[in-house]
């Protein structure tokens, strides 16, 4: 059985840069500050399905 993964998309350009394991206990979408290689800076990344 494989682990389902969700993407973290940049809130500025919309590119999906990071993938994390899905957590069923999390009810709200995760938001993290991560580096975006397309924007060239640290931006807010939000969980997408």
KOLMARTOR-210535 format. One record per residue: x, y, z of N, C-alpha, C in turn. Coordinates in steps of 0.1 Angstrom, whole numbers, padded with zeros to 4 digits, always signed. Atoms other than C-alpha are relative to their C-alpha. Layout:
XYZXYZXYZ...
***
This chain:
+0008-0012+0000+0000+0000+0000+0009+0012+0000-0008-0012+0000+0015+0033-0010-0007+0012+0007+0005-0012-0008+0011+0066+0009-0004+0010-0010+0005-0010+0009-0011+0092-0008+0008+0013+0003-0007-0012-0002+0007+0125-0013-0008+0012-0006+0007-0013+0005-0006+0161-0017+0011+0009-0003-0010-0009+0005+0012+0189-0034-0001+0013+0008+0000-0014-0005+0022+0223-0020+0003+0009-0011-0001-0009+0012+0016+0250-0046+0004+0014+0005-0004-0014-0003+0032+0285-0046-0012+0009-0001+0012-0009+0001+0006+0312-0039+0002+0011-0009-0003-0011+0009+0024+0336-0062-0001-0005-0015+0000+0005+0014+0030+0316-0094-0009-0012-0003+0009+0011+0001+0009+0285-0087+0007-0013-0003-0008+0012+0003+0037+0260-0094-0001-0010+0012+0000+0010-0011+0035+0227-0074+0015-0005+0002-0014+0002-0002+0070+0225-0059+0003-0011+0010-0002+0010-0011+0067+0202-0029-0011-0010+0001+0010+0011-0003+0049+0169-0021+0002-0005+0013-0001+0005-0014+0041+0157+0014-0010-0011+0001+0010+0010-0002+0023+0127+0027-0013+0006+0005+0014-0004-0004-0015+0131+0032-0002-0004+0015+0003+0002-0014-0027+0134+0068-0015+0002+0001+0015+0000-0001-0064+0125+0073-0005+0008+0012+0004-0007-0012-0065+0142+0107+0000+0015-0002-0001-0014+0003-0057+0176+0092-0013+0005-0007+0013-0004+0005-0090+0194+0086+0002+0013-0009-0003-0012+0008-0076+0227+0072+0012-0002-0009-0012+0001+0009-0052+0232+0043+0012+0005+0006-0013-0004-0005-0016+0234+0053+0006+0011-0008-0007-0012+0006+0002+0267+0046+0014+0001+0006-0014-0001-0004+0040+0268+0048+0008+0011-0008-0009-0009+0008+0067+0294+0038+0011-0009-0005-0011+0009+0006+0090+0275+0014+0006+0008-0012-0007-0006+0011+0115+0285-0013-0006-0005-0013+0005+0004+0013+0100+0286-0048+0011+0003-0011-0011-0002+0009+0126+0280-0075-0004+0008-0013+0005-0007+0012+0104+0296-0102-0001+0015+0003+0000-0014-0005+0099+0329-0082+0014+0005+0004-0013-0004-0005+0134+0328-0068+0000+0006+0014+0001-0006-0013+0123+0337-0033-0009-0009+0009+0008+0008-0009+0106+0323-0002-0015+0006-0001+0014-0004+0002+0068+0324-0007-0009-0009+0008+0010+0008-0007+0037+0310+0010-0004-0011-0010+0004+0011+0008+0029+0275-0003-0012-0007+0007+0013+0005-0005-0006+0260+0002-0002-0014-0005+0003+0014+0004-0017+0224+0002-0011+0000-0011+0010+0002+0010-0036+0213-0029-0003-0015-0001+0004+0015+0001-0054+0180-0037+0006-0006-0013
***
